[in-house]
Amino acid sequence: MTRTILDPTAEHRPTERALTPRPDRLDGQVVALLDISKQRGDVFLDRIEQRLAERGVATKRFRKPTFTKPAPVDLRHEIATTCTMMIEALAD
């Protein structure tokens, strides 16, 4: 499946990207839970973490310093090298 993603930073035409395939199972996965530092994002991730723990899925929590900028390179690297999946909280 291909989705059209619109980039609000001066794009001249939409970029087409294929979706990353989802794993068939959560067994053996390590899920990164990324809080982007918006209000109540932690509440959402707390609940997701609880539900994943009930299923025996390993999680790691991460937090961006601010929601106004991209995640720092070292944070992105840590997530990419220690986790196999990611859920990002965009709540307000």
C-alpha positions as CSV (number, residue, x, y, z in Angstrom):
1,M,0.0,0.0,0.0
2,T,1.3,3.5,-0.8
3,R,0.2,6.6,1.0
4,T,0.7,10.3,0.0
5,I,2.5,12.2,2.7
6,L,2.3,16.0,2.6
7,D,5.3,17.8,4.0
8,P,4.4,21.4,5.2
9,T,8.0,22.6,4.7
10,A,8.0,24.0,1.2
11,E,7.3,20.8,-0.8
12,H,6.5,21.4,-4.4
13,R,4.8,18.0,-5.0
14,P,3.6,15.2,-2.6
15,T,6.1,12.4,-1.9
16,E,4.9,8.9,-2.3
17,R,6.2,6.4,0.2
18,A,5.3,2.8,0.8
19,L,4.2,1.9,4.4
20,T,6.6,-0.1,6.5
21,P,5.2,-3.6,6.9
22,R,3.8,-4.4,10.3
23,P,5.1,-7.5,12.1
24,D,2.8,-10.4,12.3
25,R,3.4,-10.8,16.1
26,L,4.6,-8.7,19.0
27,D,6.6,-11.5,20.5
28,G,10.3,-10.6,20.7
29,Q,9.7,-7.0,19.7
30,V,11.0,-4.1,21.8
31,V,8.6,-1.1,21.4
32,A,9.9,2.4,21.8
33,L,7.4,4.7,23.4
34,L,8.3,8.3,22.4
35,D,6.8,11.2,24.2
36,I,7.3,14.3,22.1
37,S,6.8,16.6,25.2
38,K,3.3,17.7,24.4
39,Q,0.8,17.9,27.3
40,R,-0.8,14.5,28.3
41,G,1.3,12.5,25.9
42,D,2.7,10.6,28.9
43,V,-0.9,9.7,29.9
44,F,-1.5,8.1,26.5
45,L,1.9,6.3,26.6
46,D,1.3,5.1,30.2
47,R,-1.8,3.3,29.0
48,I,-0.2,1.9,25.9
49,E,2.7,0.6,28.1
50,Q,0.3,-1.0,30.5
51,R,-1.5,-2.8,27.6
52,L,1.7,-4.0,26.0
53,A,3.0,-5.2,29.4
54,E,-0.2,-7.3,29.8
55,R,0.8,-9.1,26.6
56,G,4.4,-9.5,27.7
57,V,5.8,-7.0,25.2
58,A,9.0,-5.2,26.2
59,T,9.0,-1.4,26.0
60,K,11.4,1.4,26.4
61,R,10.4,5.0,27.2
62,F,11.9,8.0,25.5
63,R,11.1,11.7,25.6
64,K,12.0,14.5,23.2
65,P,13.4,17.7,24.9
66,T,10.7,19.8,23.0
67,F,7.9,19.2,20.6
68,T,8.9,22.2,18.5
69,K,12.1,20.6,17.0
70,P,12.9,17.2,15.6
71,A,14.3,14.6,18.0
72,P,18.1,14.9,18.5
73,V,20.3,12.6,16.5
74,D,21.5,10.7,19.5
75,L,17.9,10.0,20.6
76,R,16.9,8.8,17.2
77,H,20.0,6.6,17.1
78,E,19.3,5.1,20.5
79,I,15.7,4.3,19.5
80,A,16.8,2.8,16.1
81,T,19.5,0.6,17.7
82,T,17.7,-0.6,20.7
83,C,14.1,-1.0,19.6
84,T,12.3,-2.8,16.7
85,M,9.1,-0.7,16.7
86,M,7.9,2.7,17.9
87,I,4.8,4.4,19.1
88,E,4.8,8.2,19.3
89,A,2.5,10.2,21.5
90,L,1.1,13.3,19.7
91,A,-1.5,14.2,22.4
92,D,-2.3,17.6,23.8
